[in-house]
Amino acid sequence: MSPLRPLLVGGDRRSQARSTAALARVIDTPGLVDDLVALTGDDDWLVSMRALDLVEKLAHTHREWIEPHKRLFIGPLADSDKWEIRLQVVRALPLFAWTASERRRVVAILTRDVDFPQTFVKAWALDSLATFSDADPRLRAVVRRQLQRFERSGSKALAARARRIAARIDGRRSG
């Protein structure tokens, strides 16, 4: 049994259990990354979600530790019915370099999830898709259409996110 699992068990979907302690352990002992990645497939979806959250956090700070496991983000977890898991996936996708076939899957996940019912997932999917559009002019039209849709959605949160994404991508293209 993983030494990390007891730190990720318990509570409900809003609690982090003892995720902070688990993250500290992995940072102190990078060899535990494999254990953490294995926990993303745990039968307890809360353990899986918390493990994936920590993997995504590590991808921001120690990308080289997570790079060998990046396919985790384009596998079955990307199709989860749990919005909390999909959120971690769409946030992590732009952090990695992908092969052409992997990139097709990445773009498919992001274009699908801009229509996900949960606002956070929808917003982060578009944000990540916009990041990919920097290197792929074909995605720019898709991103622009989605930005317009977000602005007209009636959701203040989505409209505000659309304005921030538009300002960011416009700034990159003019600079």
C-alpha positions as CSV (number, residue, x, y, z in Angstrom):
1,M,0.0,0.0,0.0
2,S,1.2,3.5,-0.8
3,P,2.5,5.6,2.1
4,L,0.6,8.5,0.6
5,R,-2.9,7.0,0.4
6,P,-3.7,7.4,4.1
7,L,-3.1,11.2,3.7
8,L,-5.6,11.4,0.8
9,V,-8.5,9.4,2.4
10,G,-11.6,10.8,4.0
11,G,-13.8,13.9,4.0
12,D,-15.9,14.9,1.1
13,R,-15.3,16.4,-2.4
14,R,-14.6,19.9,-0.9
15,S,-12.0,18.7,1.6
16,Q,-8.3,18.1,0.8
17,A,-7.8,15.5,3.5
18,R,-4.1,15.8,4.3
19,S,-3.0,16.6,0.7
20,T,-0.6,19.2,1.9
21,A,1.3,16.7,3.9
22,A,1.3,14.2,0.9
23,L,2.7,16.9,-1.4
24,A,5.4,17.8,1.1
25,R,6.4,14.1,1.3
26,V,6.6,13.8,-2.4
27,I,8.7,16.9,-2.7
28,D,11.0,15.6,0.1
29,T,11.2,12.2,-1.6
30,P,10.7,12.5,-5.4
31,G,10.7,8.7,-5.6
32,L,7.2,8.8,-4.3
33,V,5.9,10.4,-7.6
34,D,5.2,6.9,-9.0
35,D,3.1,6.1,-5.9
36,L,1.2,9.3,-6.3
37,V,0.6,8.7,-10.0
38,A,-0.7,5.2,-9.2
39,L,-3.2,6.7,-6.7
40,T,-4.9,8.6,-9.6
41,G,-6.4,5.2,-10.4
42,D,-7.6,4.5,-6.9
43,D,-11.0,2.9,-6.5
44,D,-12.0,5.8,-4.1
45,W,-12.6,8.7,-6.5
46,L,-11.8,11.2,-3.8
47,V,-8.3,9.7,-3.4
48,S,-8.0,9.7,-7.2
49,M,-9.0,13.3,-7.5
50,R,-6.7,14.4,-4.7
51,A,-3.8,12.5,-6.2
52,L,-4.4,14.0,-9.6
53,D,-4.6,17.5,-8.0
54,L,-1.2,16.9,-6.5
55,V,0.2,15.6,-9.8
56,E,-1.0,18.7,-11.5
57,K,0.5,20.9,-8.8
58,L,3.8,19.1,-9.2
59,A,3.6,19.6,-13.0
60,H,3.8,23.3,-12.4
61,T,6.7,23.2,-10.1
62,H,8.6,20.0,-11.0
63,R,7.5,19.3,-14.6
64,E,10.4,17.0,-15.1
65,W,9.1,14.6,-12.4
66,I,5.7,14.4,-14.1
67,E,6.8,14.4,-17.7
68,P,7.2,10.6,-17.8
69,H,3.6,10.3,-16.6
70,K,2.0,13.0,-18.7
71,R,-0.1,10.6,-20.7
72,L,-2.2,10.2,-17.5
73,F,-3.8,13.5,-18.5
74,I,-5.0,12.2,-21.9
75,G,-6.1,8.8,-20.7
76,P,-9.4,7.7,-19.1
77,L,-9.2,10.3,-16.4
78,A,-9.8,13.0,-19.1
79,D,-13.2,11.4,-19.7
80,S,-14.3,11.4,-16.0
81,D,-17.8,12.3,-15.1
82,K,-16.4,14.2,-12.1
83,W,-15.8,17.9,-12.9
84,E,-13.0,18.1,-10.3
85,I,-11.0,15.6,-12.2
86,R,-11.6,17.1,-15.6
87,L,-10.5,20.5,-14.1
88,Q,-7.1,19.1,-13.2
89,V,-6.8,17.6,-16.6
90,V,-7.5,20.7,-18.6
91,R,-5.3,22.8,-16.4
92,A,-2.3,20.5,-16.9
93,L,-2.5,19.9,-20.6
94,P,-0.6,23.0,-21.7
95,L,2.3,22.3,-19.4
96,F,3.7,19.5,-21.6
97,A,5.1,19.0,-25.0
98,W,3.0,16.4,-26.9
99,T,3.6,14.3,-30.0
100,A,1.3,15.0,-33.0
101,S,-1.0,12.1,-32.1
102,E,-1.1,13.1,-28.4
103,R,-1.7,16.7,-29.4
104,R,-4.8,15.6,-31.4
105,R,-6.2,14.0,-28.2
106,V,-5.3,17.1,-26.2
107,V,-7.1,19.4,-28.6
108,A,-10.1,17.0,-28.7
109,I,-10.3,17.0,-24.9
110,L,-10.1,20.8,-24.7
111,T,-12.6,21.5,-27.5
112,R,-15.0,19.1,-25.9
113,D,-14.6,20.5,-22.4
114,V,-15.3,24.1,-23.4
115,D,-18.9,22.8,-23.5
116,F,-18.7,21.0,-20.2
117,P,-21.6,22.0,-17.8
118,Q,-19.3,23.1,-15.0
119,T,-18.0,26.7,-15.4
120,F,-14.5,26.1,-14.0
121,V,-13.9,23.3,-16.4
122,K,-15.3,25.2,-19.3
123,A,-13.2,28.3,-18.5
124,W,-9.9,26.5,-18.0
125,A,-10.5,24.4,-21.1
126,L,-10.8,27.5,-23.2
127,D,-7.8,29.1,-21.4
128,S,-5.7,26.0,-22.2
129,L,-7.0,25.9,-25.8
130,A,-5.9,29.5,-26.2
131,T,-2.4,28.6,-25.0
132,F,-2.2,25.9,-27.7
133,S,-3.5,28.3,-30.3
134,D,-0.3,30.3,-30.0
135,A,1.5,27.5,-31.9
136,D,-1.4,26.4,-34.1
137,P,-3.1,29.1,-36.2
138,R,-5.9,26.6,-37.1
139,L,-7.1,26.8,-33.4
140,R,-7.3,30.6,-33.3
141,A,-10.6,30.7,-35.1
142,V,-12.0,28.1,-32.7
143,V,-10.8,30.1,-29.7
144,R,-12.2,33.3,-31.1
145,R,-15.6,31.7,-31.6
146,Q,-15.6,30.3,-28.1
147,L,-14.5,33.7,-26.6
148,Q,-17.5,35.3,-28.3
149,R,-19.8,32.6,-27.0
150,F,-18.4,33.1,-23.5
151,E,-19.0,36.8,-23.7
152,R,-22.6,36.3,-24.8
153,S,-23.3,33.5,-22.3
154,G,-24.9,35.6,-19.6
155,S,-22.3,34.3,-17.1
156,K,-20.3,37.2,-15.7
157,A,-17.5,34.7,-14.8
158,L,-17.3,33.3,-18.3
159,A,-17.4,36.8,-19.9
160,A,-14.7,38.1,-17.6
161,R,-12.5,35.0,-18.3
162,A,-13.1,35.5,-22.1
163,R,-11.9,39.1,-21.8
164,R,-8.7,38.1,-19.9
165,I,-8.0,35.3,-22.4
166,A,-8.6,37.7,-25.4
167,A,-6.3,40.3,-23.8
168,R,-3.6,37.8,-23.2
169,I,-3.6,36.3,-26.7
170,D,-3.9,39.7,-28.4
171,G,-0.9,40.9,-26.3
172,R,1.1,37.8,-27.4
173,R,0.4,38.4,-31.1
174,S,1.2,42.1,-31.0
175,G,4.4,41.7,-29.0
